[in-house]
Amino acid sequence: MTDPHPSAPPSPKFTPVPDDLVPRTETPVRVLVLGAGMAGLAAGYQLARAGYDVTILEARDRPGGRVQTIREPFEGGQHVEAGAMFLPGQHALTIGYAARFGLELAPIGPDDLPTMMYVRGTPIVDPNAANAAWPVPLWDRERIHGVAGQFMDYIIGAVAEIGDPRAPGWPTPAALKYDTMSMAEFLQAQGASPGAIELLRLGYLDLWGDGIESYSALLILRDMAGLMNAVPPHTGHKHPKLRKAPGPSGPDPRTWNWQVAQGNDRLPAAIAADPALASRVHYGEAVARLERGADGPVRCRTATGRLFEADAVICTIPFSVLRSLELAVPLSREKLRAIGRLEYTSFTRVYVQTATRVWKKLGRPGIANTDLPVRWVNDQTAAQTGAMGILESGSAGPQARAFAALGDVERARQVVAGLDRVYPGVANEVVCSTSKCWDLDPWARGDYCWFLPGDMRALLPSIVSAEAGIHFAGDHTSPSPGWIQGAIESGHRAALEIAATRS
């Protein structure tokens, strides 16, 4: 098998995340962490290293939460990511934990990420080419600039205007004005033509909530600030020290995405298996009830009937699940409103393995934004070797729910038919398929969070605030929902909050 990345940068020496982030305590403090996703593991790891008496409860039989790698039924040793797929090179905390545990990282370079589009039955192999043959009416400048230029014209300026989402006092009035409108309204106000909006929504913008008409424009502007590296790394951590490839034009790994070789689930597995945590993680323990009397310990009862007590709790359970539990703790009205109101994106991923990488034979990118039911198409094997390949159809909102309502066979049939329109010949080379419907996962009940217009102003302060001895973490409490980096940041924040109360 040949190296899929002959031009990849040399294996970079990443800077490990410090394991002494939390000041050491000499007083026994019991901390109960609810959830062994990346937020809970990061918090638990740092606290345990600092001498805290940590217990982690996890409803699943594995660590990682929405970091989940699927290996069956695929052949040839290939695998797919059901949740978090990319580890951006500038995400210092995510990359730093991989370095801390000595995990090999596989590169996904810029050459692996060109995106084609399929619109109104027309394939556009290079959507950024000037004057591409678009089947939709566009202003002259939109046609000349291509889709990337349209992003620059209509969106990037506002990304800079909202400021740093991690800064104290954010969101500022300059940012909050974008919380009053949907993303569709924002694009219209920016002067985008109906045709440009039809193109811009495909892929990234329509993979949140129920599409661009549904969510706050500020949600996307905040996320893009992180994607563009406009936001500095978390306080106290430096960017990884990376080496460039030989030659003045060699690729810079900070511009690359990465994956953990053999599967991203090896990252949470490594943290959970560390001696600091290995005996502290209890699997198959779904939280059923949280209770606390006046100034007493927090008690957690699980579905198995076990009772755990702690001086402090870090709750990383998604609000989509938390609101169905018994919460006999004195939480404020604002906190209960946030728990009950925060939205989670319906997301369905369907994977089709093929005998060959048909898209490469066609000369088409393995990533496609489409207006078909298959929506966002992604080559899950870009960083894997072998003749076979795996295409993913990722859909959000109503289409995700429509796919989730189907049986496995019919769901796969419809996706294969859609993929065959984008990449003719796929239907003749199907080896196997499987899927992941996050709405149907009882411990997630949706994927990443999203906000209705106006809800970022209304809910953000209450989502993060600690109350009744409970500290809240998880990517939904961070400026980067849907990213491992956001989950880790939130876990570190919650751990430091607990340390501050004990100093």
C-alpha positions as CSV (number, residue, x, y, z in Angstrom):
1,M,0.0,0.0,0.0
2,T,1.3,3.4,-0.9
3,D,1.5,6.5,1.3
4,P,-1.6,8.6,0.6
5,H,0.4,11.7,1.6
6,P,3.8,11.6,-0.1
7,S,4.0,15.4,0.3
8,A,3.0,15.4,4.0
9,P,5.2,17.5,6.4
10,P,7.7,15.6,8.5
11,S,6.2,14.2,11.7
12,P,5.9,17.3,13.8
13,K,7.0,17.6,17.4
14,F,3.9,18.8,19.1
15,T,4.0,20.4,22.5
16,P,2.2,18.2,25.1
17,V,-0.5,19.7,27.2
18,P,0.7,20.4,30.7
19,D,-0.5,17.9,33.3
20,D,-0.2,20.3,36.2
21,L,-2.8,22.9,35.1
22,V,-4.6,22.6,38.5
23,P,-2.7,23.6,41.6
24,R,-2.0,20.7,43.9
25,T,-4.3,20.2,46.9
26,E,-3.3,18.7,50.2
27,T,-6.9,18.5,51.4
28,P,-9.0,15.5,50.3
29,V,-11.7,16.9,48.0
30,R,-14.2,14.5,46.4
31,V,-15.1,15.5,42.8
32,L,-17.7,13.6,40.8
33,V,-17.4,14.0,37.1
34,L,-20.6,13.1,35.1
35,G,-19.5,11.9,31.6
36,A,-16.3,10.4,30.3
37,G,-16.3,12.5,27.0
38,M,-13.4,14.7,26.3
39,A,-14.6,17.4,28.7
40,G,-15.0,15.0,31.6
41,L,-11.7,13.2,30.9
42,A,-9.7,16.5,30.6
43,A,-11.2,17.8,33.9
44,G,-10.8,14.5,35.7
45,Y,-7.2,14.0,34.5
46,Q,-6.1,17.4,35.6
47,L,-7.8,17.2,39.0
48,A,-6.6,13.6,39.7
49,R,-3.0,14.7,38.9
50,A,-3.4,17.5,41.4
51,G,-4.5,15.2,44.2
52,Y,-8.3,15.4,44.1
53,D,-10.3,12.4,44.8
54,V,-12.0,12.0,41.4
55,T,-14.7,9.6,40.3
56,I,-16.0,9.6,36.7
57,L,-19.4,8.1,35.8
58,E,-20.1,7.2,32.2
59,A,-23.4,5.8,30.9
60,R,-21.7,4.1,27.9
61,D,-19.4,1.2,27.9
62,R,-16.6,3.3,26.5
63,P,-15.0,6.7,27.0
64,G,-15.1,9.5,24.4
65,G,-18.7,10.6,24.2
66,R,-19.2,11.9,20.7
67,V,-15.6,11.0,19.8
68,Q,-16.6,7.6,18.4
69,T,-14.7,5.5,15.8
70,I,-16.6,2.8,13.8
71,R,-14.6,-0.1,12.5
72,E,-17.3,-2.7,11.7
73,P,-18.4,-3.8,9.1
74,F,-15.6,-2.2,7.0
75,E,-13.0,-4.3,5.3
76,G,-9.3,-3.8,4.8
77,G,-8.7,-2.3,8.2
78,Q,-10.5,0.9,7.3
79,H,-12.6,2.9,9.8
80,V,-14.8,6.1,10.0
81,E,-15.4,8.7,12.6
82,A,-19.0,9.0,13.8
83,G,-18.4,12.2,15.6
84,A,-15.4,14.5,15.8
85,M,-13.3,13.9,12.6
86,F,-10.7,16.7,12.3
87,L,-8.0,17.8,14.8
88,P,-7.0,21.2,13.3
89,G,-3.3,22.0,13.6
90,Q,-4.0,25.2,15.5
91,H,-6.1,23.5,18.2
92,A,-3.3,23.4,20.7
93,L,-5.2,21.6,23.5
94,T,-6.5,18.8,21.3
95,I,-3.1,18.2,19.6
96,G,-1.4,18.7,22.9
97,Y,-3.3,15.8,24.6
98,A,-2.4,13.6,21.6
99,A,1.2,14.5,22.2
100,R,1.0,14.0,25.9
101,F,0.0,10.4,25.3
102,G,2.3,9.7,22.4
103,L,-0.3,9.1,19.8
104,E,0.7,9.2,16.1
105,L,-1.2,11.7,14.0
106,A,-2.1,11.1,10.4
107,P,-2.2,14.3,8.2
108,I,-5.1,15.5,6.1
109,G,-3.5,18.2,4.1
110,P,-5.0,21.0,1.9
111,D,-4.8,18.7,-1.2
112,D,-7.2,16.3,0.5
113,L,-9.8,19.0,1.2
114,P,-10.9,20.5,-2.1
115,T,-14.7,20.6,-2.3
116,M,-16.9,20.2,-5.3
117,M,-20.6,21.2,-5.5
118,Y,-23.6,19.5,-7.0
119,V,-26.4,22.0,-7.6
120,R,-29.6,21.5,-9.5
121,G,-28.2,18.4,-11.2
122,T,-25.0,20.1,-12.2
123,P,-21.6,19.0,-10.9
124,I,-19.2,22.0,-10.3
125,V,-15.8,20.4,-9.7
126,D,-14.1,23.7,-8.9
127,P,-16.6,26.0,-7.2
128,N,-13.9,28.7,-6.6
129,A,-13.1,29.1,-10.2
130,A,-13.9,32.5,-11.7
131,N,-17.0,32.3,-13.9
132,A,-17.8,28.7,-13.2
133,A,-20.9,27.5,-15.1
134,W,-23.4,27.9,-12.2
135,P,-27.0,26.7,-12.8
136,V,-28.2,29.6,-10.6
137,P,-28.5,33.3,-11.3
138,L,-25.7,35.4,-9.6
139,W,-24.5,39.0,-9.5
140,D,-21.6,39.5,-11.8
141,R,-19.2,39.9,-8.9
142,E,-20.5,36.7,-7.3
143,R,-19.9,34.7,-10.5
144,I,-16.4,36.1,-10.8
145,H,-15.4,35.6,-7.2
146,G,-16.7,32.0,-6.8
147,V,-18.0,30.5,-3.5
148,A,-14.9,31.3,-1.5
149,G,-15.0,34.9,-2.7
150,Q,-18.6,35.1,-1.7
151,F,-17.7,34.0,1.8
152,M,-15.1,36.7,1.9
153,D,-17.5,39.3,0.6
154,Y,-20.4,38.6,2.8
155,I,-19.2,36.9,6.0
156,I,-15.6,37.4,6.9
157,G,-15.9,41.1,7.7
158,A,-18.5,40.4,10.3
159,V,-16.3,37.6,11.8
160,A,-13.7,40.2,12.6
161,E,-16.3,42.6,13.9
162,I,-17.6,40.3,16.7
163,G,-14.3,40.2,18.5
164,D,-12.8,37.4,20.6
165,P,-15.5,35.1,22.0
166,R,-13.2,34.1,24.8
167,A,-12.6,37.7,26.0
168,P,-14.3,38.8,29.3
169,G,-17.6,40.5,28.7
170,W,-18.2,38.8,25.4
171,P,-20.7,39.0,23.6
172,T,-20.3,42.7,23.1
173,P,-23.1,44.9,21.7
174,A,-21.2,44.8,18.3
175,A,-21.6,41.0,18.4
176,L,-25.1,40.8,19.8
177,K,-26.6,42.7,16.9
178,Y,-26.0,39.5,14.9
179,D,-27.9,37.4,17.4
180,T,-31.1,39.2,16.5
181,M,-31.2,37.7,13.0
182,S,-31.0,34.3,11.4
183,M,-28.1,33.4,9.1
184,A,-30.5,33.7,6.1
185,E,-31.5,37.2,7.2
186,F,-27.8,38.1,7.7
187,L,-26.8,37.1,4.2
188,Q,-29.7,39.0,2.8
189,A,-28.7,42.1,4.8
190,Q,-25.1,41.7,3.5
191,G,-26.4,42.0,-0.1
192,A,-26.1,38.4,-1.2
193,S,-28.2,37.5,-4.2
194,P,-30.8,34.6,-3.8
195,G,-28.5,32.5,-6.0
196,A,-25.5,33.1,-3.8
197,I,-27.5,32.3,-0.7
198,E,-28.6,29.0,-2.4
199,L,-24.9,28.2,-2.9
200,L,-23.5,29.5,0.4
201,R,-25.9,27.5,2.5
202,L,-24.8,24.1,1.0
203,G,-22.5,22.3,3.4
204,Y,-21.2,24.1,6.4
205,L,-23.9,26.8,6.8
206,D,-26.7,24.3,6.6
207,L,-25.2,21.7,8.9
208,W,-26.3,23.6,12.0
209,G,-29.8,23.4,13.5
210,D,-32.6,23.2,10.9
211,G,-30.7,25.2,8.3
212,I,-29.8,28.9,7.8
213,E,-33.3,30.1,8.4
214,S,-33.4,28.6,11.9
215,Y,-30.3,29.7,13.9
216,S,-28.7,32.9,15.1
217,A,-26.2,34.4,12.7
218,L,-23.9,35.0,15.7
219,L,-23.5,31.2,16.2
220,I,-21.8,30.8,12.8
221,L,-19.7,34.0,13.1
222,R,-18.4,32.7,16.5
223,D,-17.5,29.3,15.1
224,M,-15.8,30.8,12.1
225,A,-13.7,33.0,14.3
226,G,-12.2,29.8,15.7
227,L,-11.9,28.1,12.4
228,M,-10.0,31.0,10.9
229,N,-7.6,31.0,13.9
230,A,-8.8,34.5,14.6
231,V,-9.1,33.6,18.3
232,P,-5.9,33.0,20.3
233,P,-5.3,29.6,22.0
234,H,-6.6,29.1,25.5
235,T,-4.8,31.3,28.1
236,G,-1.7,29.5,29.5
237,H,-1.1,27.3,26.4
238,K,1.1,27.9,23.4
239,H,0.6,26.8,19.9
240,P,2.3,23.5,19.1
241,K,5.9,23.9,18.0
242,L,5.7,22.6,14.4
243,R,8.4,21.9,11.8
244,K,7.9,22.8,8.2
245,A,8.6,20.5,5.4
246,P,12.0,21.1,3.6
247,G,12.0,23.8,1.0
248,P,10.7,27.4,1.1
249,S,7.2,26.3,-0.2
250,G,6.8,23.3,2.1
251,P,3.4,22.8,3.8
252,D,3.0,24.2,7.3
253,P,1.3,21.7,9.6
254,R,-0.6,24.5,11.4
255,T,-2.7,24.8,8.2
256,W,-3.4,21.0,8.1
257,N,-6.0,18.9,9.8
258,W,-5.0,15.8,11.6
259,Q,-6.5,12.5,12.8
260,V,-5.3,10.1,15.4
261,A,-3.8,7.2,13.4
262,Q,-6.1,4.1,13.6
263,G,-9.0,6.2,15.0
264,N,-9.7,9.3,17.0
265,D,-11.2,7.2,19.8
266,R,-7.6,6.2,20.8
267,L,-7.3,9.7,22.3
268,P,-10.0,9.4,25.0
269,A,-9.1,5.8,25.5
270,A,-5.5,6.8,26.3
271,I,-6.6,9.5,28.8
272,A,-9.1,7.1,30.5
273,A,-6.4,4.4,30.7
274,D,-3.8,6.7,32.3
275,P,-2.8,5.5,35.8
276,A,-4.2,8.8,37.2
277,L,-7.7,7.8,36.0
278,A,-7.9,4.1,35.1
279,S,-9.5,3.0,38.4
280,R,-11.7,6.0,38.6
281,V,-13.9,5.7,35.5
282,H,-17.1,3.7,36.1
283,Y,-18.8,2.6,32.8
284,G,-22.5,1.6,32.5
285,E,-23.4,4.1,35.2
286,A,-26.1,6.3,33.8
287,V,-27.1,9.2,36.0
288,A,-30.7,9.1,37.1
289,R,-31.0,11.7,39.8
290,L,-28.9,14.6,41.3
291,E,-29.8,15.8,44.8
292,R,-28.4,18.2,47.4
293,G,-29.7,19.4,50.7
294,A,-28.7,22.7,52.3
295,D,-24.9,23.0,52.2
296,G,-24.5,19.3,52.1
297,P,-22.7,17.1,49.6
298,V,-24.0,16.6,46.2
299,R,-25.5,13.1,45.7
300,C,-25.8,11.2,42.5
301,R,-28.0,8.2,42.0
302,T,-27.5,6.0,38.9
303,A,-29.8,3.8,37.0
304,T,-28.1,0.8,38.6
305,G,-29.1,2.0,42.0
306,R,-25.7,3.1,43.2
307,L,-25.3,6.3,45.2
308,F,-22.2,8.6,44.9
309,E,-21.4,11.6,47.1
310,A,-19.1,14.4,46.3
311,D,-18.0,17.9,47.5
312,A,-18.2,19.1,44.0
313,V,-19.6,17.9,40.7
314,I,-18.6,18.5,37.1
315,C,-21.6,17.9,34.8
316,T,-20.7,17.3,31.2
317,I,-24.0,15.7,30.3
318,P,-25.6,17.3,27.2
319,F,-28.6,19.4,28.2
320,S,-30.7,17.3,25.7
321,V,-30.2,14.4,28.2
322,L,-29.9,16.4,31.4
323,R,-33.4,17.8,31.2
324,S,-34.9,14.3,31.4
325,L,-33.1,13.5,34.7
326,E,-34.4,14.1,38.2
327,L,-32.7,17.4,39.3
328,A,-33.4,17.7,43.0
329,V,-30.9,20.5,43.4
330,P,-31.5,24.2,44.0
331,L,-30.8,25.4,40.5
332,S,-31.8,28.9,39.5
333,R,-34.7,29.6,37.2
334,E,-32.2,30.9,34.6
335,K,-30.2,27.7,34.7
336,L,-33.3,25.5,34.4
337,R,-34.4,27.6,31.4
338,A,-31.1,27.1,29.7
339,I,-31.2,23.4,30.3
340,G,-34.7,23.1,29.0
341,R,-34.2,25.4,26.0
342,L,-30.8,24.7,24.4
343,E,-31.2,23.1,21.0
344,Y,-29.1,20.2,19.6
345,T,-28.6,19.6,15.9
346,S,-30.1,16.5,14.5
347,F,-27.3,14.8,12.5
348,T,-27.2,11.5,10.6
349,R,-24.1,10.0,9.1
350,V,-24.3,7.2,6.5
351,Y,-21.1,5.5,5.3
352,V,-20.7,3.5,2.1
353,Q,-17.5,1.6,1.5
354,T,-16.6,1.0,-2.2
355,A,-14.2,-1.4,-3.8
356,T,-12.2,1.5,-5.3
357,R,-12.1,5.2,-4.8
358,V,-14.5,6.0,-7.6
359,W,-14.2,9.8,-7.1
360,K,-10.5,9.7,-7.7
361,K,-10.9,7.8,-11.0
362,L,-13.5,10.5,-12.0
363,G,-11.0,13.3,-11.1
364,R,-13.5,14.7,-8.6
365,P,-12.8,15.7,-5.0
366,G,-14.0,13.3,-2.3
367,I,-15.8,16.2,-0.5
368,A,-19.0,17.6,-2.0
369,N,-21.6,20.0,-0.9
370,T,-24.9,19.1,-2.6
371,D,-28.6,20.0,-2.7
372,L,-29.5,16.3,-2.8
373,P,-30.7,14.4,0.3
374,V,-27.1,13.1,0.8
375,R,-26.2,16.8,1.5
376,W,-22.5,16.9,2.7
377,V,-20.3,14.1,1.2
378,N,-17.0,13.4,2.7
379,D,-14.1,11.0,2.0
380,Q,-13.6,9.4,5.4
381,T,-10.5,7.5,4.2
382,A,-8.5,10.6,3.0
383,A,-5.8,9.8,5.6
384,Q,-6.0,6.0,5.3
385,T,-4.3,3.6,2.9
386,G,-5.8,0.9,0.7
387,A,-7.6,0.7,-2.7
388,M,-11.0,0.8,-1.1
389,G,-12.6,4.0,0.2
390,I,-15.5,5.1,2.3
391,L,-17.8,8.0,1.5
392,E,-19.9,9.6,4.2
393,S,-23.2,11.3,3.6
394,G,-23.7,13.8,6.5
395,S,-27.1,15.5,6.9
396,A,-28.5,17.8,9.5
397,G,-31.9,19.0,10.6
398,P,-35.1,17.7,8.8
399,Q,-33.1,15.6,6.3
400,A,-31.2,13.9,9.2
401,R,-34.5,13.1,10.9
402,A,-35.9,11.8,7.7
403,F,-33.0,9.4,7.3
404,A,-33.1,8.4,11.0
405,A,-36.8,7.4,10.6
406,L,-35.8,4.9,7.9
407,G,-34.6,1.3,8.3
408,D,-31.0,0.6,7.8
409,V,-31.5,-1.0,4.3
410,E,-33.7,1.8,2.9
411,R,-31.5,4.5,4.4
412,A,-28.4,2.9,2.7
413,R,-30.3,2.5,-0.6
414,Q,-31.3,6.1,-0.8
415,V,-27.8,7.3,0.1
416,V,-26.1,5.1,-2.5
417,A,-28.5,6.4,-5.1
418,G,-27.6,10.0,-4.2
419,L,-23.8,9.3,-4.1
420,D,-24.1,7.7,-7.5
421,R,-25.4,10.9,-9.0
422,V,-22.4,12.9,-7.6
423,Y,-19.9,10.1,-8.4
424,P,-21.3,7.9,-11.2
425,G,-20.2,4.3,-10.7
426,V,-20.4,4.2,-6.9
427,A,-23.5,2.1,-6.9
428,N,-21.6,-0.7,-8.8
429,E,-18.8,-0.9,-6.2
430,V,-20.6,-1.0,-2.9
431,V,-18.9,-3.3,-0.4
432,C,-20.9,-2.5,2.8
433,S,-22.5,0.4,4.6
434,T,-23.5,1.5,8.1
435,S,-24.8,4.6,9.8
436,K,-25.0,6.7,12.9
437,C,-28.1,8.7,13.8
438,W,-27.2,11.0,16.8
439,D,-30.8,11.7,17.6
440,L,-31.2,8.0,18.3
441,D,-28.3,7.9,20.7
442,P,-29.8,7.9,24.2
443,W,-26.8,9.5,25.8
444,A,-26.6,12.3,23.2
445,R,-30.1,12.9,21.7
446,G,-28.6,15.1,19.0
447,D,-25.2,16.3,18.0
448,Y,-23.7,19.7,18.7
449,C,-25.7,22.6,20.1
450,W,-27.2,25.6,18.3
451,F,-29.1,28.7,19.2
452,L,-32.3,30.3,18.0
453,P,-32.0,34.0,17.1
454,G,-31.9,35.9,20.4
455,D,-30.9,32.9,22.5
456,M,-27.2,33.5,22.7
457,R,-27.9,36.7,24.6
458,A,-30.5,35.0,26.7
459,L,-28.8,31.7,27.5
460,L,-25.0,32.0,27.3
461,P,-24.4,33.3,30.9
462,S,-26.6,30.6,32.4
463,I,-25.2,27.7,30.4
464,V,-21.8,28.2,32.0
465,S,-22.5,29.3,35.5
466,A,-21.8,27.0,38.4
467,E,-24.6,26.4,40.9
468,A,-25.4,24.3,43.9
469,G,-21.9,22.7,43.9
470,I,-22.3,21.7,40.3
471,H,-19.9,23.0,37.6
472,F,-20.9,22.7,34.0
473,A,-18.6,21.6,31.2
474,G,-18.9,20.0,27.7
475,D,-18.5,21.6,24.3
476,H,-21.9,23.1,24.6
477,T,-20.6,25.3,27.4
478,S,-17.6,26.5,25.3
479,P,-17.1,29.0,22.5
480,S,-16.5,26.1,20.2
481,P,-19.4,23.6,20.2
482,G,-18.9,20.5,18.1
483,W,-15.1,20.6,18.5
484,I,-12.9,18.5,20.8
485,Q,-11.0,21.7,21.5
486,G,-14.1,23.3,23.0
487,A,-14.8,20.2,25.1
488,I,-11.3,20.3,26.5
489,E,-11.3,24.0,27.2
490,S,-14.6,23.6,29.1
491,G,-13.1,20.7,31.2
492,H,-10.1,22.8,32.1
493,R,-12.3,25.7,33.0
494,A,-14.5,23.6,35.3
495,A,-11.4,22.0,37.0
496,L,-9.9,25.5,37.7
497,E,-13.3,26.7,39.1
498,I,-13.2,23.9,41.6
499,A,-9.6,24.6,42.5
500,A,-10.5,28.3,43.0
501,T,-13.2,27.4,45.5
502,R,-10.7,25.4,47.6
503,S,-7.9,27.9,47.7
